[in-house]
Amino acid sequence: MVIRIRVTRPEFEAASNHGYVYGQIIRRRIFPVYVELGIESNYLPFPKDDPKTEYRFFKDCHLYLAETEEQLDREEYLSESLGIAIVIYS
Protein backbone atom coordinates (compact mmCIF):
# COMPACT_ATOMS: atom_id res chain seq x y z
CA MET A 1 0.00 0.00 0.00
CA VAL A 2 1.20 3.49 -0.87
CA ILE A 3 -0.03 6.52 1.05
CA ARG A 4 -0.26 9.84 -0.75
CA ILE A 5 0.64 13.00 1.17
CA ARG A 6 -0.06 16.52 -0.07
CA VAL A 7 2.77 18.91 0.83
CA THR A 8 3.56 22.53 0.18
CA ARG A 9 5.94 23.39 -2.64
CA PRO A 10 8.84 24.24 -0.28
CA GLU A 11 8.36 20.93 1.59
CA PHE A 12 8.27 19.06 -1.73
CA GLU A 13 11.49 20.66 -2.97
CA ALA A 14 13.31 20.18 0.36
CA ALA A 15 12.37 16.49 0.71
CA SER A 16 15.41 14.21 0.70
CA ASN A 17 16.55 10.74 1.73
CA HIS A 18 16.13 10.29 5.50
CA GLY A 19 14.69 13.81 5.80
CA TYR A 20 11.18 14.72 6.83
CA VAL A 21 8.10 16.59 5.59
CA TYR A 22 4.89 17.95 7.05
CA GLY A 23 1.77 17.51 4.96
CA GLN A 24 -1.80 16.32 4.81
CA ILE A 25 -3.65 13.11 4.12
CA ILE A 26 -6.93 13.84 2.40
CA ARG A 27 -9.72 11.37 3.07
CA ARG A 28 -13.25 12.34 4.11
CA ARG A 29 -11.41 14.90 6.24
CA ILE A 30 -7.97 16.43 6.08
CA PHE A 31 -5.48 15.06 8.61
CA PRO A 32 -2.12 16.73 9.30
CA VAL A 33 0.88 14.41 9.19
CA TYR A 34 4.58 14.35 9.94
CA VAL A 35 6.61 11.94 7.81
CA GLU A 36 10.16 10.74 8.40
CA LEU A 37 11.25 9.88 4.88
CA GLY A 38 13.19 6.79 3.90
CA ILE A 39 14.92 6.33 0.57
CA GLU A 40 13.65 8.01 -2.60
CA SER A 41 12.97 5.71 -5.56
CA ASN A 42 11.71 6.26 -9.07
CA TYR A 43 8.08 7.28 -9.18
CA LEU A 44 5.88 5.22 -11.48
CA PRO A 45 2.87 7.28 -12.60
CA PHE A 46 -0.69 6.18 -11.88
CA PRO A 47 -3.35 6.59 -14.59
CA LYS A 48 -5.33 9.07 -12.43
CA ASP A 49 -2.32 11.34 -11.74
CA ASP A 50 -2.81 15.01 -12.55
CA PRO A 51 -0.31 15.99 -15.27
CA LYS A 52 0.08 19.43 -13.63
CA THR A 53 1.15 17.88 -10.31
CA GLU A 54 4.63 16.65 -9.39
CA TYR A 55 5.11 13.41 -7.47
CA ARG A 56 7.97 11.77 -5.58
CA PHE A 57 8.13 8.25 -4.11
CA PHE A 58 9.86 7.27 -0.85
CA LYS A 59 10.02 3.82 0.74
CA ASP A 60 10.58 2.72 4.33
CA CYS A 61 9.00 5.88 5.79
CA HIS A 62 7.46 6.54 9.21
CA LEU A 63 4.13 8.38 9.21
CA TYR A 64 2.61 10.15 12.22
CA LEU A 65 -1.01 11.27 11.86
CA ALA A 66 -2.88 13.68 14.13
CA GLU A 67 -6.39 15.08 14.22
CA THR A 68 -5.29 18.74 14.37
CA GLU A 69 -2.16 20.80 13.71
CA GLU A 70 -1.95 21.54 17.44
CA GLN A 71 -1.93 17.85 18.31
CA LEU A 72 0.72 17.24 15.67
CA ASP A 73 2.87 19.98 17.23
CA ARG A 74 2.45 18.35 20.67
CA GLU A 75 3.23 14.91 19.21
CA GLU A 76 -0.21 13.61 20.23
CA TYR A 77 -0.75 11.24 17.33
CA LEU A 78 -3.88 9.31 16.40
CA SER A 79 -1.75 6.71 14.67
CA GLU A 80 1.78 5.83 13.64
CA SER A 81 2.75 3.71 10.64
CA LEU A 82 6.32 2.50 10.32
CA GLY A 83 8.17 1.18 7.27
CA ILE A 84 5.60 2.26 4.68
CA ALA A 85 5.73 3.64 1.13
CA ILE A 86 4.83 7.30 0.64
CA VAL A 87 4.13 9.44 -2.41
CA ILE A 88 4.42 13.15 -1.79
CA TYR A 89 2.86 15.56 -4.24
CA SER A 90 2.62 19.29 -4.72
Secondary structure as UniProt FT lines:
FT   STRAND          2..6
FT   HELIX           9..14
FT   TURN            17..18
FT   STRAND          20..26
FT   STRAND          30..36
FT   STRAND          39..41
FT   TURN            47..48
FT   TURN            51..52
FT   STRAND          55..65
FT   HELIX           69..73
FT   TURN            74..75
FT   STRAND          79..89
//
